[in-house]
Amino acid sequence: MHTESSERVRLDKWLWAARFYKTRGLAAEAIDGGKVEVNAARAKRAKMVQVGDEVRIRHSPFEHVVIVCAVSERRGPASVAATLYEETPESKARREALATQLRSMPSGDWDSGRPTKRDRREIDRFRKR
């Protein structure tokens, strides 16, 4: 891991090393899709990030705003990846508020496949009213 302030690394490599994305390819797709900004400007995958840069990452439905604390071109364990950045308190508060809001929403069981005979009868009764 490189921690010198003069060191710089490509944005897609840094996102991969910081474990925001599983692969560099996914990181590059997110960057190309406009889901990642560096210092409040849309970035390209070859943008060089350095210590002190602010990176905004949108993972639907969440948004992370992090400050780069260290740079690395290698993906290491999660404990090391967590030291590469520091999330801003506002970002953390917004993410936690959204997470609690999503948990409180009722979850529909629509992924169970086709409706059963009983479900179809209930749907028919509802439509006739």
C-alpha positions as CSV (number, residue, x, y, z in Angstrom):
1,M,0.0,0.0,0.0
2,H,1.3,3.4,-0.9
3,T,0.5,6.2,1.5
4,E,2.8,9.0,0.3
5,S,0.8,12.2,-0.6
6,S,2.6,12.5,-3.9
7,E,1.4,9.0,-5.0
8,R,-1.5,8.9,-7.4
9,V,-3.5,5.9,-8.8
10,R,-6.2,5.4,-11.4
11,L,-9.7,5.9,-10.1
12,D,-10.9,2.4,-11.3
13,K,-8.0,0.7,-9.5
14,W,-8.6,2.7,-6.3
15,L,-12.3,1.9,-6.3
16,W,-11.5,-1.8,-6.8
17,A,-8.8,-1.8,-4.1
18,A,-11.1,0.1,-1.6
19,R,-13.7,-2.7,-2.2
20,F,-16.5,-0.5,-3.5
21,Y,-16.7,-2.9,-6.5
22,K,-15.9,-6.6,-6.9
23,T,-14.0,-6.1,-10.2
24,R,-12.2,-3.3,-12.0
25,G,-14.6,-3.9,-14.9
26,L,-17.6,-3.1,-12.7
27,A,-15.8,0.0,-11.3
28,A,-15.1,1.1,-14.9
29,E,-18.7,0.6,-15.9
30,A,-19.9,2.7,-12.9
31,I,-17.4,5.5,-13.8
32,D,-18.5,5.5,-17.4
33,G,-22.1,5.5,-16.4
34,G,-21.6,8.7,-14.3
35,K,-22.1,7.0,-11.0
36,V,-18.7,8.2,-9.6
37,E,-17.6,11.8,-9.2
38,V,-14.2,13.1,-8.0
39,N,-14.1,16.6,-6.4
40,A,-17.7,17.3,-7.6
41,A,-16.8,16.7,-11.3
42,R,-17.6,13.7,-13.5
43,A,-14.5,11.5,-13.8
44,K,-13.1,9.1,-16.3
45,R,-11.7,5.8,-15.3
46,A,-8.1,6.9,-15.9
47,K,-8.5,10.0,-13.6
48,M,-5.7,10.0,-11.1
49,V,-6.8,10.2,-7.5
50,Q,-4.6,11.2,-4.6
51,V,-4.9,11.7,-0.9
52,G,-7.4,14.4,0.0
53,D,-9.7,13.9,-3.0
54,E,-13.5,13.7,-2.4
55,V,-15.1,10.8,-4.2
56,R,-18.9,10.5,-4.5
57,I,-20.1,6.9,-5.3
58,R,-23.7,6.1,-6.1
59,H,-24.6,2.5,-5.3
60,S,-28.4,2.5,-5.8
61,P,-30.1,3.4,-3.6
62,F,-27.2,4.6,-1.4
63,E,-24.7,7.3,-2.0
64,H,-21.2,7.3,-0.4
65,V,-19.2,10.5,-0.1
66,V,-15.6,9.6,1.0
67,I,-12.3,11.3,1.4
68,V,-9.3,9.5,0.0
69,C,-6.9,8.8,2.9
70,A,-4.4,6.5,1.1
71,V,-4.0,5.1,-2.3
72,S,-3.3,1.5,-3.4
73,E,-3.2,-0.4,-6.7
74,R,-3.6,-3.7,-5.0
75,R,-6.7,-5.2,-3.5
76,G,-6.1,-6.5,0.0
77,P,-8.2,-7.6,2.9
78,A,-11.2,-5.6,3.9
79,S,-9.5,-4.3,7.0
80,V,-6.8,-2.7,4.9
81,A,-9.3,-1.5,2.3
82,A,-11.2,0.4,5.1
83,T,-8.1,2.5,5.8
84,L,-8.0,3.8,2.2
85,Y,-10.9,6.2,2.8
86,E,-13.0,8.0,5.4
87,E,-16.7,8.5,4.9
88,T,-18.0,12.0,5.7
89,P,-20.4,12.2,8.7
90,E,-23.2,13.7,6.5
91,S,-22.9,10.8,4.1
92,K,-23.0,8.2,6.8
93,A,-26.0,9.8,8.4
94,R,-27.9,10.0,5.1
95,R,-27.1,6.3,4.4
96,E,-28.2,5.2,7.8
97,A,-31.5,7.2,7.6
98,L,-32.2,5.7,4.2
99,A,-31.4,2.2,5.5
100,T,-33.8,2.5,8.4
101,Q,-36.5,3.9,6.0
102,L,-36.1,1.0,3.7
103,R,-36.2,-1.5,6.5
104,S,-39.5,0.0,7.8
105,M,-41.2,-0.3,4.4
106,P,-43.4,-3.4,3.9
107,S,-41.8,-6.0,1.7
108,G,-44.0,-7.5,-0.9
109,D,-43.7,-11.2,-1.6
110,W,-43.9,-10.7,-5.4
111,D,-40.8,-12.8,-6.1
112,S,-42.6,-16.1,-5.3
113,G,-43.6,-16.7,-8.9
114,R,-47.1,-17.2,-10.3
115,P,-50.1,-16.6,-8.1
116,T,-51.7,-19.6,-6.6
117,K,-55.4,-20.6,-7.2
118,R,-56.3,-18.9,-3.9
119,D,-54.4,-15.7,-4.9
120,R,-56.2,-15.6,-8.3
121,R,-59.5,-15.9,-6.6
122,E,-58.6,-13.0,-4.2
123,I,-57.5,-10.9,-7.2
124,D,-60.8,-11.7,-9.1
125,R,-62.8,-10.7,-6.0
126,F,-60.9,-7.4,-5.7
127,R,-61.3,-6.6,-9.4
128,K,-65.1,-7.2,-9.3
129,R,-65.6,-4.6,-6.5
